[in-house]
Amino acid sequence: MIKISDLKAGDVVRVLHDGEEREGIVTNTSRNENLACIDNGIQEFWYPPEQIVPIPMSEAALTGILGFEKELMENGQVKYKKGPFRILLREPGNYTNLEIWYREDHRHFHNPLYLHELQNHHLDMTKMTLERGVTH
């Protein structure tokens, strides 16, 4: 379950709506009400944390949802690029040991990140929102 305080406008998540799971984009949050307003592709609706599902980081999520370009390195590592922002996987397909950087700000992770967490690190590092499929 995601904490509402961890979500920011523009974050991509999945929501449980009318018995199905759909991808949505956070448009607003209310910490007082403990709800997130999410555009589920049909309408904006306020969801409680138990109806919000984080999206695990994967190649499909990075390239398909967020619009990163994949580059295979000669040493077997995989780099994902979007503008000057980079994600480096030490082992292809292993999203538990990765490095992200933007200019001189380098961050190392030894645990998996969800897309909304990556988006929040991107915002903190670049001061720009990492939006769905938008290239900077």
Beta strands, then each sheet from edge to edge (+ up, - down):
strand 1: 12-17
strand 2: 20-30
strand 3: 35-39
strand 4: 44-47
strand 5: 52-53
strand 6: 69-72
strand 7: 78-82
strand 8: 85-89
strand 9: 98-102
strand 10: 105-109
sheet 1: 4+ 3- 2+ 1- 5+
sheet 2: 6+ 7- 8+ 9- 10+
end
